[in-house]
């Protein structure tokens, strides 16, 4: 800012601003608080009626417990040109506008970064779109016939890449879970068979195996006791009829010779 201007600084927080004190570091004083040899304290605010070049320095808020806020840099110049830039770090992806000003009006200005000319702006202000870490550096401006501004450092902070997950409610507990059951897809309209049908189905399927097992056990028992089991093969109908006729003839002969 220009020499002789008024500035008001305040410490603010969401719930309350009580208990905060403004402090600063300059080339002349270190860790001094507002109201002691500089400024006028008004609660958690501090007013400087007329700024001077030795008011340039780092300013911050400090609580009774020793907690501190972010710090800002204030530069007071006795020259005729200043460069207004953000006093707090800029987030990646944001837009930043720099103003090159005189005490009377805005004029065309040349903007520099780290000593190299960036471009000339006829309106005296330059906007950097979507800043990145590469835009961090020392900036200044120059207005013809008025002079050059003091340099101003711009800090760019990285944008957070991940978001923290909210903490679960206190009533939620974590327990081990059993493996998920296997799902079987059934046709549309499928109705499960009654219990009697399923029981009959299992009897039909497993009965042959059960009967075969009984037969095998019976054969094994007869074989071990000395009986021979012969398997007779059924004869065709004609062969059966022939055997029946021969049996009748034999019975007749036997009857005739019996007195």
C-alpha positions as CSV (number, residue, x, y, z in Angstrom):
1,X,0.0,0.0,0.0
2,X,1.0,3.6,-0.4
3,X,2.6,5.5,2.5
4,X,0.1,7.5,4.6
5,X,-2.9,5.2,4.0
6,X,-5.2,3.9,6.8
7,X,-5.3,0.1,7.4
8,X,-7.4,-2.0,9.8
9,X,-6.5,-5.6,10.7
10,X,-8.8,-8.0,12.6
11,X,-8.7,-11.5,13.9
12,X,-11.8,-13.5,13.1
13,X,-13.0,-17.1,13.7
14,X,-16.3,-18.8,13.1
15,X,-17.6,-18.9,16.7
16,X,-15.8,-16.1,18.5
17,X,-13.1,-13.6,18.0
18,X,-12.4,-12.9,21.7
19,X,-8.9,-13.5,23.1
20,X,-6.9,-12.9,20.0
21,X,-4.0,-10.3,19.8
22,X,-2.4,-8.9,16.6
23,X,1.4,-9.2,16.5
24,X,4.0,-8.3,13.9
25,X,7.6,-8.7,12.8
26,X,9.3,-5.7,11.1
27,X,12.9,-4.7,10.4
28,X,12.7,-2.6,13.6
29,X,10.7,-4.7,16.0
30,X,10.1,-8.4,16.6
31,X,7.0,-10.1,18.2
32,X,5.5,-6.8,19.2
33,X,1.7,-6.6,19.7
34,X,-0.8,-4.0,18.7
35,X,-1.0,-1.0,21.0
36,X,2.6,-1.3,22.1
37,X,4.6,1.4,20.1
38,X,2.4,0.8,17.1
39,X,-1.3,0.8,16.1
40,X,-4.4,1.2,18.3
41,X,-6.0,-1.9,19.7
42,X,-9.8,-2.3,19.6
43,X,-10.7,-5.7,20.9
44,X,-9.4,-8.3,18.4
45,X,-8.8,-5.6,15.8
46,X,-5.9,-3.2,15.3
47,X,-6.0,0.1,13.4
48,X,-3.0,2.0,11.9
49,X,-4.0,5.5,11.0
50,X,-1.0,6.5,8.9
51,X,1.2,3.8,7.4
52,X,4.9,4.3,7.0
53,X,7.5,2.3,5.2
54,X,8.8,0.8,8.5
55,X,5.3,-0.7,9.0
56,X,6.2,-3.2,6.3
57,X,6.4,-6.7,7.7
58,X,4.7,-9.9,8.7
59,X,1.4,-9.7,10.7
60,X,-0.5,-12.6,12.4
61,X,-3.0,-13.3,15.2
62,X,-2.1,-15.1,18.4
63,X,-4.4,-16.4,21.2
64,X,-3.7,-16.4,25.0
65,X,-2.9,-20.2,24.7
66,X,-0.3,-19.5,22.0
67,X,-2.2,-20.6,19.0
68,X,-1.4,-18.6,15.8
69,X,-3.3,-17.8,12.6
70,X,-1.9,-17.6,9.0
71,X,0.4,-14.7,8.5
72,X,0.2,-12.0,5.9
73,X,2.8,-9.7,4.4
74,X,2.2,-5.9,4.2
75,X,4.4,-3.7,2.2
76,X,4.3,0.1,2.5
77,X,6.1,2.1,-0.1
78,X,6.9,5.8,-0.5
79,X,7.0,5.4,-4.2
80,X,4.3,6.3,-6.8
81,X,3.6,2.7,-8.1
82,X,2.4,-0.3,-6.2
83,X,1.4,-3.9,-7.2
84,X,-1.6,-5.2,-5.4
85,X,-1.6,-9.0,-5.1
86,X,-3.1,-11.6,-2.8
87,X,-1.7,-11.5,0.7
88,X,-2.7,-15.2,1.4
89,X,-1.5,-18.3,-0.5
90,X,-3.5,-19.0,-3.7
91,X,-5.0,-22.4,-4.3
92,X,-4.1,-24.3,-7.5
93,X,-6.8,-23.8,-10.2
94,X,-8.0,-20.4,-8.9
95,X,-7.8,-17.1,-10.9
96,X,-5.5,-14.4,-9.6
97,X,-5.7,-10.7,-10.6
98,X,-2.7,-8.3,-10.1
99,X,-3.3,-4.5,-10.1
100,X,-0.5,-2.0,-10.9
101,X,-1.6,1.3,-9.5
102,X,-0.6,4.9,-9.0
103,X,-2.0,7.3,-6.4
104,X,-4.1,9.0,-9.1
105,X,-5.3,6.6,-11.7
106,X,-4.7,3.2,-13.4
107,X,-2.4,3.4,-16.4
108,X,-0.9,0.9,-18.9
109,X,1.6,-1.3,-17.1
110,X,4.3,-3.9,-17.8
111,X,4.1,-7.0,-15.6
112,X,7.2,-9.0,-14.6
113,X,7.8,-12.4,-13.0
114,X,11.2,-13.2,-11.5
115,X,12.7,-10.3,-13.5
116,X,11.2,-11.4,-16.9
117,X,8.6,-9.5,-18.7
118,X,5.3,-11.3,-19.0
119,X,3.1,-8.9,-21.0
120,X,1.8,-5.3,-21.1
121,X,-1.7,-4.6,-20.0
122,X,-3.4,-1.3,-21.2
123,X,-5.8,-1.3,-18.2
124,X,-3.1,-1.7,-15.6
125,X,-4.3,-5.1,-14.3
126,X,-3.4,-8.7,-15.3
127,X,-5.4,-11.9,-14.6
128,X,-3.8,-15.3,-14.4
129,X,-6.3,-18.1,-15.0
130,X,-6.1,-21.5,-13.3
131,X,-2.8,-20.9,-11.5
132,X,-0.4,-23.7,-10.8
133,X,2.8,-24.2,-8.9
134,X,4.7,-22.8,-11.9
135,X,3.1,-19.4,-11.4
136,X,4.6,-19.1,-7.9
137,X,7.3,-16.4,-7.8
138,X,8.2,-12.7,-7.4
139,X,6.1,-10.2,-9.3
140,X,6.4,-6.5,-10.0
141,X,5.0,-3.9,-12.4
142,X,6.3,-0.8,-14.2
143,X,4.4,2.3,-15.4
144,X,6.1,4.6,-17.8
145,X,6.9,8.1,-16.3
146,X,5.9,6.9,-12.8
147,X,8.3,4.2,-12.0
148,X,8.4,0.6,-10.7
149,X,6.6,-1.1,-7.9
150,X,8.2,-3.0,-5.0
151,X,8.3,-6.8,-5.7
152,X,5.5,-9.0,-4.3
153,X,5.8,-12.7,-3.7
154,X,2.8,-15.0,-4.7
155,X,2.5,-18.4,-3.1
156,X,0.5,-21.2,-4.7
157,X,-0.6,-24.2,-2.6
158,X,-1.5,-27.6,-4.0
159,X,-5.1,-28.5,-4.3
160,X,-6.1,-31.5,-2.1
161,X,-6.4,-34.6,-4.2
162,X,-8.4,-36.7,-1.7
163,X,-11.2,-36.0,0.6
164,X,-11.4,-37.4,4.1
165,X,-14.2,-39.8,4.8
166,X,-16.6,-38.8,7.5
167,X,-16.2,-40.7,10.8
168,X,-18.9,-43.4,11.4
169,X,-21.5,-42.7,14.1
170,X,-20.5,-43.9,17.5
171,X,-23.3,-46.5,17.6
172,X,-22.0,-48.4,14.6
173,X,-19.9,-51.5,15.5
174,X,-17.7,-53.5,13.2
175,X,-18.2,-57.3,13.2
176,X,-16.9,-60.2,11.2
177,X,-19.3,-61.4,8.6
178,X,-19.8,-64.9,7.1
179,X,-19.1,-65.5,3.4
180,X,-22.0,-64.5,1.2
181,X,-24.3,-67.4,0.1
182,X,-24.2,-68.7,-3.4
183,X,-27.1,-67.5,-5.5
184,X,-28.9,-69.8,-8.0
185,X,-30.9,-68.3,-10.8
186,X,-34.3,-70.1,-11.3
187,X,-36.6,-69.7,-14.3
188,X,-39.4,-67.2,-14.0
189,X,-42.5,-68.8,-12.6
190,X,-40.6,-71.6,-11.0
191,X,-42.4,-73.1,-7.9
192,X,-40.6,-75.2,-5.5
193,X,-42.0,-78.8,-5.3
194,X,-43.8,-79.9,-2.2
195,X,-41.9,-81.9,0.4
196,X,-43.7,-85.2,-0.4
197,X,-42.7,-85.0,-4.1
198,X,-39.1,-84.3,-3.2
199,X,-39.1,-87.2,-0.8
200,X,-40.5,-89.5,-3.5
201,X,-38.0,-88.3,-6.0
202,X,-35.1,-89.2,-3.7
203,X,-36.6,-92.7,-3.0
204,X,-36.9,-93.4,-6.8
205,X,-33.3,-92.2,-7.4
206,X,-31.6,-94.0,-4.5
207,X,-33.8,-97.3,-4.4
208,X,-31.9,-99.2,-7.1
209,X,-28.6,-98.5,-5.3
210,X,-30.1,-99.7,-2.1
211,X,-31.7,-102.9,-3.6
212,X,-28.4,-103.7,-5.5
213,X,-26.5,-103.5,-2.2
214,X,-28.9,-105.9,-0.5
215,X,-28.6,-108.4,-3.3
216,X,-24.8,-108.3,-3.3
217,X,-24.8,-108.8,0.5
218,X,-27.2,-111.8,0.2
219,X,-25.1,-113.4,-2.5
220,X,-22.0,-113.0,-0.4
221,X,-23.7,-114.7,2.6
222,X,-24.9,-117.7,0.5
223,X,-21.5,-118.1,-1.0
224,X,-19.8,-118.2,2.3
225,X,-22.2,-121.0,3.7
226,X,-21.5,-123.4,0.8
227,X,-24.7,-123.0,-1.3
228,X,-24.4,-122.7,-5.0
229,X,-26.6,-120.2,-6.7
230,X,-27.3,-120.8,-10.3
231,X,-28.9,-118.2,-12.5
232,X,-31.5,-119.6,-14.8
233,X,-32.1,-117.9,-18.0
234,X,-35.8,-117.7,-19.1
235,X,-36.5,-119.8,-22.2
236,X,-38.6,-118.7,-25.1
237,X,-42.3,-119.6,-25.1
238,X,-41.9,-122.4,-27.6
239,X,-39.1,-124.1,-25.6
240,X,-41.2,-123.9,-22.5
241,X,-44.2,-125.5,-24.2
242,X,-42.0,-128.4,-25.5
243,X,-40.7,-129.1,-22.0
244,X,-44.2,-129.2,-20.8
245,X,-45.3,-131.9,-23.4
246,X,-42.3,-134.1,-22.6
247,X,-43.1,-133.9,-18.9
248,X,-46.7,-135.1,-19.7
249,X,-45.4,-138.1,-21.7
250,X,-43.1,-139.1,-19.0
251,X,-45.9,-139.0,-16.4
252,X,-48.2,-141.2,-18.7
253,X,-45.4,-143.8,-19.1
254,X,-44.9,-143.9,-15.4
255,X,-48.6,-144.4,-14.8
256,X,-49.0,-147.3,-17.2
257,X,-46.3,-149.4,-15.5
258,X,-47.5,-148.8,-12.1
259,X,-49.8,-151.6,-10.7
